Amino acid sequence: TTAGDAVSVEEGELASVDLVVTSRPNPFSANTTLEYSLPAPGSVIVRIVNAQGNVVRTTNTFYQADGRHELAIDRAGLSAGTYFVQVVWNGKMSSHSMVIQ
């Protein structure tokens, strides 16, 4: 998916999972750190989606071990507003809202 593409998820396409996803600080003005814990190893992709449902940033798919992980997010190219961070792990998704001031 490229920046600006709308994300529509058909019901059942991605199962919700109980991943704990947070960001600190939130709200933020320059950068924030996304923190999440994986219950088991697997493929991960992280997307930032704007309030209109458009993917504005995405990572490549990568493999991560189970446990706690951090990902630095720089606001460069993102205007002030509310965004949703989607962490997709092994086809299951958890989302977290973050606010850019």
N, C-alpha and C positions, 0 to 999 in steps of 0.2 A: 504494500500500500504506500502510495506517495502522499506527501503533505497536501492537504486540501481535499482528499477523498473522503466522502461520507462513509461512516461505518454503520452498517445495518446488520444486526445479529438476529438470525432466524431463531425462533424459540427452539431450544434444545441443541442448537449448533455448538454453543460453548456452555458447558456446565459450570455453575458457580461453585467456588471452593472456598473453604474457610482459611484463606491466607491472610495473615495480619500484615496490612500495608499501611505505613505511615510516612509522613514527610516532616522534616524539621529544618528550619522554622517553617511555619505555615500560619498566616500568610508570609510571603517573602517578596523582596524587591530585586535581588540580584541572583541568588542561587539558593537551592535547597538540597537536602539529601533525602532520597527515597530509601526507606528501610522496609525489608520484607523477609519473611522466613518461609522456607520451603520444607514441607514435611518429608520429602524424598527427593532424590536426584531427578533431573529432567530438563527438558527443553524449555527455555524461557524467552519471551519477547515482551518488551515494555513499550506501550504506546501512550502518547499524550493526546487527548481529544478535547477540542474546545466545546463550548456550550451549545454550538449548533450541530455537534456530532461529527465534525470533521477531524480526521487524524492530522495533527500538525507536526508531530515528530514520532519517530519509531526507531527502535534498535533493531539490529540484525538478530536473528534467532541464535541463541547460544546455549550451551549446556552448563548447568550449575549443579554443584553438590547440594545435598540437603543442608539445612541450617540457615543462619542469618546472613543477609546480604545487604549491601548499600550501593546506591547508584547516585552520583552527583548529577543534578539537573541545573543547567544554566538557562536563564530566561532569555538569552539572546534570540531575537526574532519573534518573541512572544509578547503580545501587548497585555496590558493590565486586564484582569478578569478572572473568572473561575474556569478551571480546567479539571479534567478527570484523567487520572493515571490508571491505565489498565495493565495489570501484570497477568500475562497468560502463561500458565505452567502446565505442560502436558495436556493441552487442550482445555484447560479449566481456567476461568478468569475471576480475578478479584479487582475491584476498582476502588479508588480513593480520590476524594476531591482535594484540590489545592488552589489557593488564591494568590495571584500575582498582583501586587500593589503598584 
